Amino acid sequence: MYLICGVGVGLAVVGLGVGWGRWWLVALAVLLVVVGVVAARLTVTVDELAVIASFGWGWPRRRIELNTIEAAAGVDNSWWHGWGIRKVRGGWMYNNAGRESVELTMRSGKVFRIGTDEPAALLAAVDQARRTA
């Protein structure tokens, strides 16, 4: 994500250096910086009702009610899954932390993966919340 911000700043410098005739380059740079800042932080909250995953300033955000979760398991993502919001087999993934994630399987059969650098802790929190819900 910091790479995206760096590229954005670099494009802004280049765009401003060649004059405002390349205003689109500056606009692209600003967009890349905003995307980089938003995607740099993924916050996951587990409370007594739901698992909530959100990027940046709280958007985009996904809320999964605990009573809709059939199973939760730690999984490894392939390198091509990448970072950000991705379509995966059976559902969606929010990721900004490498290849490890927790996959929530809903009663509907859909899945939602949450990338994390602490999959055991997230899995334990989800399991604990499901037991007490």
Residue frames as qw, qx, qy, qz and C-alpha x, y, z in Angstrom:
[[0.000, 0.885, 0.466, 0.000, 0.00, 0.00, 0.00],
 [0.301, -0.780, 0.124, 0.534, 2.90, 2.30, 0.69],
 [0.425, -0.024, 0.621, 0.658, 4.14, 1.49, -2.81],
 [0.176, 0.710, 0.610, 0.304, 0.85, 2.80, -4.23],
 [0.195, -0.935, -0.158, 0.251, 1.25, 6.02, -2.22],
 [0.457, -0.505, 0.386, 0.622, 4.85, 6.35, -3.39],
 [0.369, 0.286, 0.661, 0.587, 3.88, 5.92, -7.02],
 [0.030, 0.865, 0.492, 0.096, 1.12, 8.49, -6.54],
 [0.297, -0.855, 0.053, 0.422, 3.50, 11.04, -5.05],
 [0.468, -0.226, 0.551, 0.652, 6.02, 10.35, -7.83],
 [0.284, 0.544, 0.650, 0.448, 3.37, 10.91, -10.49],
 [0.094, -0.940, -0.302, 0.124, 2.33, 14.16, -8.83],
 [0.386, -0.668, 0.271, 0.575, 5.90, 15.45, -8.86],
 [0.392, 0.050, 0.664, 0.635, 6.33, 14.47, -12.51],
 [0.156, 0.723, 0.632, 0.231, 2.93, 15.90, -13.44],
 [0.158, -0.942, -0.143, 0.261, 3.61, 19.23, -11.75],
 [0.472, -0.473, 0.407, 0.623, 7.12, 19.32, -13.23],
 [0.313, 0.195, 0.667, 0.647, 5.81, 19.20, -16.80],
 [0.188, -0.024, -0.078, -0.979, 3.13, 21.82, -16.15],
 [0.494, 0.215, 0.566, -0.624, -0.63, 21.80, -15.76],
 [0.556, 0.340, -0.487, -0.582, -1.03, 20.53, -19.34],
 [0.491, 0.041, -0.870, -0.006, -0.80, 17.11, -17.74],
 [0.461, -0.351, 0.320, -0.749, -3.49, 17.72, -15.12],
 [0.909, -0.080, -0.248, -0.325, -4.71, 14.14, -15.53],
 [0.656, 0.229, -0.609, 0.383, -1.36, 12.89, -14.23],
 [0.063, -0.290, 0.518, -0.802, -1.79, 14.91, -11.04],
 [0.730, -0.172, 0.030, -0.660, -5.39, 13.65, -10.68],
 [0.882, 0.070, -0.464, -0.033, -4.21, 10.06, -11.08],
 [0.389, 0.297, -0.628, 0.605, -1.51, 10.69, -8.48],
 [0.372, -0.279, 0.367, -0.805, -4.04, 12.03, -5.97],
 [0.873, -0.069, -0.179, -0.448, -6.30, 9.03, -6.60],
 [0.769, 0.171, -0.577, 0.215, -3.42, 6.59, -6.03],
 [0.113, 0.303, -0.593, 0.737, -2.44, 8.30, -2.79],
 [0.610, -0.212, 0.193, -0.739, -6.04, 8.18, -1.50],
 [0.916, 0.024, -0.331, -0.225, -6.41, 4.48, -2.46],
 [0.586, 0.275, -0.629, 0.430, -3.09, 3.70, -0.80],
 [0.136, -0.302, 0.513, -0.792, -4.04, 5.46, 2.42],
 [0.764, -0.139, 0.042, -0.628, -7.48, 3.82, 2.57],
 [0.932, 0.091, -0.334, -0.105, -6.17, 0.32, 1.83],
 [0.318, 0.517, -0.657, 0.446, -3.15, 0.57, 4.14],
 [0.202, -0.172, 0.740, -0.618, -5.19, -0.31, 7.23],
 [0.586, -0.247, -0.655, -0.409, -7.69, -3.14, 7.63],
 [0.269, -0.274, 0.600, -0.702, -9.53, -3.06, 10.95],
 [0.553, -0.206, -0.766, -0.254, -11.36, -6.16, 12.15],
 [0.336, -0.283, 0.489, -0.753, -13.74, -6.02, 15.09],
 [0.456, -0.225, -0.850, -0.136, -15.47, -9.00, 16.68],
 [0.318, -0.248, 0.395, -0.825, -18.30, -8.16, 19.06],
 [0.401, 0.072, 0.827, -0.388, -21.24, -10.05, 20.54],
 [0.644, 0.532, 0.340, -0.431, -23.27, -9.73, 17.31],
 [0.731, 0.682, 0.033, 0.003, -20.94, -9.59, 14.32],
 [0.665, -0.215, 0.285, 0.657, -17.54, -9.65, 12.69],
 [0.295, 0.937, 0.127, -0.137, -16.82, -6.29, 11.06],
 [0.666, -0.094, 0.301, 0.676, -13.98, -5.69, 8.61],
 [0.258, 0.944, 0.196, -0.056, -13.28, -2.21, 7.28],
 [0.668, 0.241, 0.056, 0.702, -10.52, -0.43, 5.40],
 [0.252, 0.381, 0.006, 0.890, -9.07, 3.00, 6.08],
 [0.178, -0.144, 0.278, -0.933, -11.60, 5.41, 7.50],
 [0.460, 0.172, 0.703, -0.514, -14.33, 2.79, 7.86],
 [0.742, 0.553, 0.184, -0.330, -15.20, 2.37, 4.21],
 [0.684, -0.135, -0.505, -0.509, -15.43, 0.00, 2.51],
 [0.351, -0.288, 0.703, -0.547, -16.92, -2.03, 5.31],
 [0.618, -0.068, -0.702, -0.347, -18.38, -5.53, 5.61],
 [0.455, -0.306, 0.563, -0.618, -20.47, -6.81, 8.52],
 [0.550, -0.006, -0.810, -0.204, -21.08, -10.54, 9.02],
 [0.662, -0.466, 0.161, -0.565, -23.64, -11.43, 11.66],
 [0.169, -0.393, 0.884, -0.188, -22.40, -14.20, 13.98],
 [0.667, 0.148, 0.623, -0.381, -25.65, -16.17, 13.65],
 [0.749, 0.591, -0.085, -0.286, -25.06, -16.48, 9.88],
 [0.167, 0.649, -0.742, -0.029, -21.60, -18.06, 10.25],
 [0.967, -0.022, -0.176, -0.185, -21.55, -21.82, 9.74],
 [0.897, -0.176, -0.011, 0.404, -17.78, -22.31, 10.12],
 [0.046, 0.958, -0.284, -0.010, -14.53, -20.39, 10.54],
 [0.928, -0.083, 0.150, 0.330, -11.09, -21.66, 9.54],
 [0.197, -0.764, 0.376, 0.486, -7.59, -20.38, 8.94],
 [0.820, 0.462, 0.294, 0.167, -6.54, -20.57, 5.28],
 [0.397, -0.429, 0.357, 0.729, -3.56, -19.58, 3.15],
 [0.527, 0.775, 0.118, -0.329, -4.22, -17.42, 0.11],
 [0.783, 0.258, 0.280, 0.492, -2.37, -18.01, -3.12],
 [0.353, -0.321, 0.093, 0.874, -0.01, -15.24, -4.21],
 [0.067, 0.292, 0.546, 0.783, -2.37, -14.24, -7.04],
 [0.213, -0.743, -0.632, 0.053, -5.12, -13.29, -4.60],
 [0.280, 0.478, -0.019, 0.832, -3.15, -10.13, -3.85],
 [0.141, -0.288, -0.525, 0.789, -4.18, -7.31, -1.54],
 [0.284, 0.001, -0.133, -0.950, -7.34, -5.24, -1.35],
 [0.687, 0.191, 0.446, -0.541, -10.89, -6.38, -2.03],
 [0.151, 0.304, -0.840, -0.422, -10.87, -9.50, -4.16],
 [0.865, 0.044, -0.081, -0.494, -13.37, -11.97, -5.53],
 [0.104, -0.359, 0.926, -0.052, -12.50, -15.49, -4.36],
 [0.378, -0.132, -0.859, -0.320, -14.17, -18.82, -5.00],
 [0.364, -0.517, -0.771, 0.076, -17.55, -18.65, -3.28],
 [0.266, -0.879, -0.348, 0.187, -17.35, -15.07, -2.06],
 [0.225, 0.900, -0.115, 0.356, -15.09, -12.11, -1.27],
 [0.761, -0.240, -0.252, 0.547, -11.85, -11.33, 0.52],
 [0.054, -0.976, 0.120, -0.174, -10.54, -8.23, 2.29],
 [0.888, -0.177, -0.022, 0.423, -6.76, -8.44, 2.58],
 [0.226, 0.916, -0.236, 0.231, -3.79, -6.22, 3.26],
 [0.456, -0.685, 0.550, -0.145, -1.58, -8.54, 5.29],
 [0.101, -0.422, 0.889, 0.148, 0.19, -11.18, 3.25],
 [0.435, 0.060, -0.797, -0.414, -1.11, -14.67, 2.53],
 [0.139, -0.209, -0.908, 0.336, -2.81, -15.75, 5.77],
 [0.386, -0.238, -0.116, -0.884, -6.49, -15.22, 6.36],
 [0.294, 0.152, 0.836, -0.438, -9.54, -16.44, 8.23],
 [0.266, -0.127, -0.667, -0.684, -12.33, -17.78, 6.05],
 [0.411, 0.151, 0.582, -0.685, -15.88, -17.40, 7.33],
 [0.136, -0.160, -0.853, -0.477, -18.36, -19.76, 5.67],
 [0.437, -0.019, 0.220, -0.872, -21.95, -18.62, 5.94],
 [0.551, 0.193, 0.757, -0.294, -25.03, -20.83, 6.20],
 [0.617, 0.666, 0.048, -0.416, -25.86, -19.71, 2.65],
 [0.898, 0.174, 0.245, 0.321, -22.62, -21.33, 1.42],
 [0.357, 0.863, -0.103, 0.343, -20.94, -18.01, 0.62],
 [0.758, -0.275, -0.209, 0.553, -17.52, -17.25, 2.05],
 [0.040, 0.969, -0.086, 0.229, -15.78, -14.14, 3.31],
 [0.815, -0.029, -0.221, 0.535, -12.02, -14.13, 3.87],
 [0.193, -0.976, 0.072, -0.066, -10.27, -11.64, 6.11],
 [0.705, 0.406, -0.344, 0.469, -6.53, -11.28, 5.61],
 [0.506, -0.840, 0.115, -0.160, -4.59, -10.95, 8.84],
 [0.399, 0.559, -0.659, 0.307, -1.09, -11.25, 10.22],
 [0.219, -0.224, 0.786, -0.532, -2.63, -12.84, 13.34],
 [0.579, -0.094, -0.599, -0.545, -4.97, -15.57, 12.04],
 [0.445, -0.198, -0.833, 0.263, -4.93, -17.63, 15.26],
 [0.021, -0.217, -0.464, 0.858, -6.01, -14.64, 17.37],
 [0.431, 0.087, -0.213, -0.872, -8.79, -13.67, 14.93],
 [0.573, -0.095, -0.763, -0.283, -10.02, -17.26, 14.70],
 [0.310, -0.217, -0.775, 0.507, -10.05, -17.55, 18.51],
 [0.163, 0.182, 0.247, -0.938, -12.03, -14.29, 18.82],
 [0.538, 0.024, -0.445, -0.716, -14.58, -15.42, 16.23],
 [0.536, -0.136, -0.833, -0.010, -14.96, -18.85, 17.88],
 [0.166, -0.206, -0.650, 0.712, -15.36, -17.30, 21.33],
 [0.316, 0.147, 0.037, -0.936, -17.97, -14.80, 20.08],
 [0.574, -0.030, -0.623, -0.530, -19.92, -17.57, 18.30],
 [0.424, -0.172, -0.854, 0.250, -19.97, -19.69, 21.47],
 [0.067, -0.312, -0.542, 0.777, -21.35, -16.85, 23.59],
 [0.285, 0.045, -0.267, -0.920, -23.82, -15.52, 20.98]]
